[in-house]
């Protein structure tokens, strides 16, 4: 278990998150949905506060403390976290010890859930299953999220990201009180645990409480975090799916399994489509008025760059061609010194901004757990400054088109 | 001249400065922070679609004009605002709502230079037939994108169901058809009418030097001939326009939004309504309520359910949103619950607990640079003191809450539903 502490007097709040890294292998027959249900159960109640109402009352007493959970991909692992965020003791109107009390509450939720005899409470699981199924199904409500989910089935075939991290509707239907509890125990006993405490407190008391609480668990065969580049297909694959909607969403996946220049890769993505002076923004949005958004981002863990845009259905092909043209243009002629300087300035601005938010600075370090090594924002800034235009171009040249996915309105010709 | 405004409750102080041209500036330096944010706002949003200048003829502008103007103001004859900010590394953006438009940047360095750029581009419009035409396709795509969002549509339908005359019943961005009527002349006319210094506010928070900010204001803010601007008033009926609206879209489960109509309210009265109805709705329908526990247990609601208060210049609407297989039943039960609480009011203890959480939410905002700047902007546009929201929450009173609960008309309500296809 790793306890990470970031203390800064500028903050008014304290946030403690406990994260577990688990794998997508056999896991004793447990499904993704079994693991996904765990944080639902841990944040809805606990043995001491056995229903959502009593737990919510406790949060309100702690000045609107909030508990949050997350299940996401972290490289080739599943990252499951439960976090509590509270106003600092300095702002309590009646002198309450908010940090200590919230840390104790977090421990109650994670380590003393509403469970008995190797199973979560049956009524709790009934309710939480409904919420998990609703959450899985409701991805259809957001077309961009739906496009991400559907595209992943082609872009990451055979990899953990091929299917949603929280499982499918069918898997969620099969979750039982016992199977969810088994997933919970698996997380506690075999998961790599990272605790992040970020805020204005020194967190010494929280560290003691958490170390004692988690120290009593017998743990073995720990699942270490790691990330693997996504495999490049021999030939690009193009998939179009249709549904009743007005605007098409197109996503183009470029992969570079050999990429190892993290900073140049990031700057390449920014210049291509990651800022308001990017090639995509200026040439596809502003000059051609093809779309409201057309952007790119680089997924460092997957060594994948994704370009995405929302366009009129009849302009899908034109937009894809325009994206390819911008891509090729950089590979052939490189980036200008002015573009590089602007991207660096924006990146450095973003890096400095990390320190102003509990979530951002915590997320910065958390995001590096699967890298196997940590870099401070300052170290990263120095590396960014050293990137040359040649390195950016070289990073771009490693990318090859892998998948083109379009979610398109029904009955529209895409020629 | 500057004035210092303190809040003993949240332990912050803010500097107010009024530039001779009429722009009011609020500044809150935040010790130890790395970044600064400046928001330059104008009290002009999509609801300001009919107006008179200096007592002249009534002017009506196409829906979506305020938003169109926001897009175009970044343009200039030489380098546009995005290009200028790119030279400093700042991130910049803008937003248009029903009652105001705001332009802002966030930066870790070069604060003075960035402030000069912000004040410069907002005060120097450059509209041509060509650049206005070019933007039409981009905005049309933005409008279409929102048309595909059921979470957005359910709220738009709700507003059109609650309000008959208030222009907020129409989407901020307008429609593809309405924006087709907007020309460079429309934008100049509107700019000249509303982007008047007396109608504008500059709010800054984070790591910056207030004296330097004032020096930049003195250098960059321009005097303009004052004019008498009047937004044409409308008479909004007391009753909701429609009791129910329904649309079909590709959704997994019916989405609903339920809005309770309240009389028009401005400034401190609107803030009071905002705080008390937030507390009341949290008491009756929030996470700690019997209503939420029961409805979730019976399968009528899931964790997407939430309540809030929609507030802007002249309007306050407590509302709830969520997913349910039976939105009509949810509404019927909400009405029943309000009646129940009117007959047997919440305890002082329950009120105190929710009040504490509401205050905590307000106080937490001052730990974030952007949220602090936004809180200053919101207060300035409402004509209120900078910390009025947190102070109103800390000072909320049980008896006043009972009065507000009694005033709530649970029958004056609209239900908006998006059903699966």
Interface residues (C-beta under 8 A of the other chain):
Chain A: X8 X9 X10 X11 X12 X13 X51 X52 X53 X56 X57 X59 X60 X61 X63 X64 X65 X87 X90 X91 X93 X123 X127 X130 X131 X134 X137 X138 X139 X140 X141 X142 X143 X243 X244 X245 X246 X247 X275 X276 X277 X281 X285 X286 X289 X290 X291 X292 X293 X310 X311 X312 X342 X344 X345 X346 X348 X349 X350 X352 X353 X355 X356 X357
Chain B: X10 X11 X30 X31 X32 X33 X34 X35 X82 X83 X85 X86 X87 X88 X89 X90 X91 X92 X106 X107 X108 X109 X134 X135 X136 X137 X138 X139 X141 X142 X144 X145 X147 X148 X149 X150 X151 X206 X249 X250 X251 X252 X253 X255 X286 X287 X288 X289 X290 X292 X293 X296 X297 X299 X302 X303 X304 X323 X353 X354 X356 X357 X358 X359 X360 X361 X363 X364 X366 X367 X368 X369 X394 X421
